[in-house]
């Protein structure tokens, strides 16, 4: 079976550094911070991998947009990323 990194690499995202950043944050949330329901979503039109997860089981989903330092995000692009990742405007936490 494919693991999360292989799945992320198969997404239609051309920037391997962005995929790697998403995977590092994915591991941190899942194994380092013990978050719940950690999932990745590829957003081809933005060339980003978004993550959504719950800090605690009863919490609302949070959307993370992990980006390597060479990518700059405006506030508007961050809001669009949040809406596009889940098609709903959830809280968006930008990792960098």
C-alpha positions as CSV (number, residue, x, y, z in Angstrom):
1,X,0.0,0.0,0.0
2,X,1.1,3.6,-0.7
3,X,2.1,5.8,2.2
4,X,1.2,9.5,2.6
5,X,4.5,10.7,1.0
6,X,4.0,8.6,-2.1
7,X,0.4,9.7,-2.3
8,X,1.4,13.4,-2.0
9,X,4.1,12.9,-4.7
10,X,1.4,11.5,-7.1
11,X,-0.7,14.7,-6.8
12,X,-0.7,17.2,-9.6
13,X,1.7,19.5,-7.8
14,X,4.8,20.4,-9.7
15,X,6.8,21.9,-6.7
16,X,8.5,19.0,-4.9
17,X,9.7,21.4,-2.2
18,X,6.0,22.2,-1.4
19,X,5.2,18.5,-1.2
20,X,8.1,17.9,1.1
21,X,7.1,20.8,3.3
22,X,3.5,19.4,3.5
23,X,4.8,16.0,4.4
24,X,7.1,17.3,7.2
25,X,4.1,19.2,8.7
26,X,1.9,16.1,8.2
27,X,4.4,14.0,10.2
28,X,4.6,16.7,12.9
29,X,0.9,16.9,13.3
30,X,0.3,13.2,13.3
31,X,3.3,11.9,15.3
32,X,4.8,14.9,17.1
33,X,1.6,16.6,18.2
34,X,-0.9,13.6,18.1
35,X,-3.5,15.5,16.1
36,X,-6.6,13.6,14.8
37,X,-7.9,12.9,11.3
38,X,-4.8,14.4,9.6
39,X,-5.4,14.3,5.8
40,X,-3.8,15.9,2.8
41,X,-5.6,17.5,-0.2
42,X,-3.9,18.5,-3.4
43,X,-5.1,21.7,-5.0
44,X,-3.8,21.7,-8.5
45,X,-5.1,25.2,-9.4
46,X,-3.0,26.7,-6.6
47,X,-0.1,24.2,-6.8
48,X,-0.4,23.5,-3.1
49,X,-0.9,20.6,-0.8
50,X,-3.2,21.5,2.1
51,X,-3.6,19.6,5.3
52,X,-6.7,19.4,7.5
53,X,-6.8,18.0,10.9
54,X,-8.3,18.3,14.4
55,X,-6.1,19.2,17.4
56,X,-8.5,17.2,19.6
57,X,-11.3,14.8,18.5
58,X,-14.0,17.2,19.4
59,X,-12.4,20.3,17.8
60,X,-13.3,21.8,14.4
61,X,-11.2,21.0,11.4
62,X,-8.2,23.3,10.9
63,X,-6.6,23.9,7.5
64,X,-2.9,24.2,7.2
65,X,-1.1,25.3,4.1
66,X,2.6,24.3,4.6
67,X,4.9,26.2,2.3
68,X,8.7,26.2,1.8
69,X,10.3,29.6,2.4
70,X,10.7,30.3,-1.3
71,X,6.9,30.6,-1.8
72,X,5.3,33.8,-0.7
73,X,1.6,33.9,0.2
74,X,-0.5,37.0,0.3
75,X,-3.4,37.2,2.7
76,X,-5.8,36.8,-0.3
77,X,-4.0,33.7,-1.6
78,X,-4.1,32.2,1.9
79,X,-7.9,32.8,2.1
80,X,-8.4,31.3,-1.3
81,X,-6.2,28.3,-0.3
82,X,-8.3,27.8,2.7
83,X,-11.6,27.8,0.8
84,X,-10.3,25.7,-2.0
85,X,-8.8,23.0,0.3
86,X,-12.1,22.2,1.9
87,X,-14.4,24.3,-0.3
88,X,-15.4,26.0,3.0
89,X,-13.7,28.9,4.7
90,X,-12.3,27.2,7.8
91,X,-9.6,28.7,10.1
92,X,-6.4,28.8,8.1
93,X,-3.0,28.4,9.8
94,X,-0.1,29.2,7.6
95,X,3.1,27.3,8.3
96,X,6.3,28.6,6.8
